[in-house]
Amino acid sequence: MKFRNIFWGIILILIGILFTLENLNIIDFDWYNLWRLWPVVLVLWGVSILPVKNIIKIVLVILVLAGSIFYMMDRTVEWRNRDYNITYKHDSKPVNQEFTIPYEDSVTTATLDMEVAASSFVLNDESFDLLDFEKRGSIIDYKYSVKQTDSSVDVDIYIEDEVVLKSNSHNRINMSLNPHPVWDLHFEIGAADVDLDFSGIKISDLDIEGGAAAIKIKLGNKYPETNVNIETGASAIKVKVPEESGCDLNITSVLSGKSISGFEKIDHGHYRTANFDSAENKIYLVVETAVSSYSIIRY
């Protein structure tokens, strides 16, 4: 019997079992966390080409897969128990959380620093307040601080205690920002599904540090010069840039797949739109990523 038949047979059986358990609502499994196990493919590939007997290869494959399964079951799988209910006491942290930071007409610039521990983080719409925040799910309690001078305000949204959050906790955050001030934004994002619509917001600087995340960003043309820096690990990144804005793009990537449309190549890893010099609004976009897929498109 050929080793490759046994190898792929074991892989397909394990994947089929996980899909079946998920579809039967027996487990909650976060498929996105499989990104963290991508080096296992290299290990299995190495095992397959070792000049040893097939029985030894099979044993090694089983050991590697057993370790991988142990990791997934320990970190990314939650067994469902329909008889189990969570009751929160009065002094417990809230499951749902909302807060609003008022906006004053004298504010012209705003800074936001934010830690994001959520399975889903959406920023959309436009707030009449400076910031609207809404969280649904999990017992994580967000804190915030506000420092304001005559024309500027600094907002820090953070988690007071260290929390290990699984994305199967169904923790969702929806947030909106006021479009009038010029924003300086800094996000630190864990394993999350992120959808950020900045098309109606003035942004001078945007910094995003991400882990194993799926990140969608839609930029706007409301400010003359916008600097965007994205630094991620194993992530799927999609950035939309307005056609009327000029964009200078620098990409540093390792083992990543890319799709870039509407840009001209200047040098290795350096791209620019044809209208960059003549455009009234300019976007400077820097992407540093590893083992990821990314697409930069114009809309």
N, C-alpha and C positions, 0 to 999 in steps of 0.2 A: 504493500500500500504506500502510495507516495506521501511524503511528509506534507507537501503543500495542501493536499486534500484534507488531511487531518487538521492542519493549522487553520485553514479558512472555515472548516466545519465547526471547530470550537468557537471561533470568533462569532460566526453567524448564530450559533445556538445561544451564546451569552447575550448578544444584542436582542435576539428574539425574546428571551426570557424577560429582560428588562422592559421592553416595549409591552409585553403581555401584562406584567405586574402593574405597569403604569396605567394601561387602558382599563384594567379591572379595578382601578382605584385602591389597590392594595398598598402601593407606595407612592410617595411624592418624590420624583427624581428630577434633579436639575441637570439637563443635558448640556447646558452651556459650560458647566464645570469640567467637562471632558477636555476642554482646551488645556487644562492644567496637566493632563496626562499625555500630551502629544509626544514627549520623549519615549514613551513606551513603544511607539511605532518603530523608532530607531533600534530599540533593544530587540524587539521581535524580528526585525529585519536582519540584525546581526546574528541572532540565533539561527535563522533560516539558512545562512550561508556558512555556518561553522562546518569544518571538515570532520564531523563526528557522526556516530550512528544516529539513525532516526529516533530511536527510543530515548537517547539522551536529549535530543532536541525537543521531543514531546514533553519530557519531564521539565526542562527549562521553561518551555512555553507555559505549562501549567503553573509553575511557581510564579512567573512574572504576572500572569493573568490573575492568580489568586491574590497577589499583593495589590494589584490594581483594583480588584473588586472590593478588597477590604477597605482601601482608601475611599472608594465611592460610597460604600455602605456606611462608613463612619462619618464622612464629611458632607455628602450630598444627597443622602436618601433618608427620608422620614417615613416610617411605617405608620399607616393610618389605623386609628382605633376609634370606631364610631361611638364607643361607650365612654370616651374620655372627654371631659369638658373642663375648660379653664375658667376659674372664678377669681376675679380680682377684688382684693380688699380695698378699703378706702385710701390706704396709704400706698397702694401699688402705683407703678407708672402707668400712664394712660395708654390704651390701645390706639385710639384716634387722637389726633392733636391738630389744633389750628391756632394760628396767630397772625396778626396784621401789624405792620409797622407803618405808622402814618407818614404822609408826605407833606412837606412844607414848600411853598412856592419859592422860598429863598434858596433852596438846595439846587445847585447846578452840577455837582459831581458826587458820585456815590461809589463806594467800594464794598464788595461782597466777598467774604471768605467763607467757604462752606465745605463741611465734611458730608459726604453722601454715603449712607449705609442703607441701601434699599434695593429691592429686587427690580423696582421700576421707578425712574425719576423723569418727570415730564415738566418742561418749562414752556409755557405757551400763553397766549392772550396778552392783554395789557392791563395792568392794575391802575386804579385811581389812587390807591395808596402807594407808598414807596415799594412795599413788598407784601404779597399774600402767600401764606404757607399753609399747606394742608397735608397731613399724613394719615394714612389708613393702614392698620395692621401692625403687629408686633408690639413688644413692650418697650421699645427704645424711646427714650425721652430726649428730644432735642432742646437745647438751650440756645439763647441768643443774647448778644450784647450790642448796644448801639451807642456810638460816640458821634456827636454832631457839633460842628462849628457853624459859623454864619452861613456858609455856602456849600459845605461838604458834609457828608455823613459816611461813617464806616460801620458796616454790619458784619458781625461774626456769628455764623450758625454752626454749632458744634455739638458733639456728643460728650457728655461729661465723663462717663465711664467707658472703659474699653469694652467693646462688644464684638463678638464673633457672630456675624449674621449670615445665615444661609438664605440663598435667594428663594428657596421654597417656603420661606416664612411669609411670603405675599405682603411684604412691606412696600407700600407705594406712596410716593411723594409727588404732589402737584404744586407748582409754584408759578407765580407771575410777578413781573417787575414793571415799575412805572417807566414809560418811554421818554420822559422829559429830561432827567439828568443824564450826564455822560457816565457810563458804567466802567469800572475796573473790576473784572470778575476772576475769581480763583476757585476752582472746584477740585476737591480730592475725592475720587470716586473708586469704590471697590468693585466687586463683581455685580454689575447691574445692567439693566436695559435702559439706556439713556436717550431721551429725545428732547433736544434743546432748540427751540425756535426763537432766534434772535433777530428775525427779519424786521421787526418794528422797533428795535431798541438801539440806542446810540452806544457803541462800545469802543473804548480806546484800547483796552487790553483784555485778552481772554486767555487764561492759563488753565489747562485741564491735565491732571495727572490721573491715570486710570490703571486699574488692574485688568483682570479678565472681563472686559466689558464690551457691550454692543452699543456704540456711540453714534448717534445721528445729530448733526449740527447744521442748522440753516442760518447763514449769515445775511445781514442786511446791508443797506447802503446809506444809513442815516448819519454817518460820521465820516469826515474827510480821510482819516487814517486809522485803521484798525490793525492791531498786532495780535495774532493768534498763535499760541504755542500748545501743541498737543503731544503729550508723552505717555505712551501706554505700553503694556506688555502684550499678552496674547489677546488681541481684541479685533473686533470688526468695526471699522470706522467709515462713516460716510459723511462727507462735507459738501454742502451746497453753497455756491458762491454766485452772487447776482451777476448777470451778463453785463450790466452797465458799469460795474466796478472793475477796476484793474486789479489783478492779483499776482503777487510774486510768491512762488511756492518752493520751499526747500524741504526735501524728504531724506531722512536717514532711516533705512529699514534693513532688517536681517530676516531672511527666510520668510518674506512676506509677498503676498499677491497684490497687484495694484491695477487700478483702472483710473486713468486721468483723461478727461475730455475737455476740449476748449483751451488747451494750453500749448505753448511752443517750448520745446526743449532748449534751454540755454547751455546747460552743462550737466555733468552727471549728478542726478538728484536735484537739479535746479530747473524750474519751469516758470513760464510767465505768460500771461494773456497778451494777445496782440494789441489790445487797447490800453496797456498799462500806463504808458507815458501820457496819453491824452485824457485818461479817465479822471473825472473830478474826485471820485472816491477811490482810495487804494486800500487793499488788504494785503498784509504781509503774513503769510501762513507758513509755520514751521511744524513739521510732523516728525517725531522720533518714535519708532515702533519696532517691535520684534515679534516674529512668528504671528503675524496678523494679516488681515486683508483690509485694504482701504480703497476707497474711490473718492475722487474729487471731481465734481461735476458743476456745470453752470446752469442756472435756471432763469 
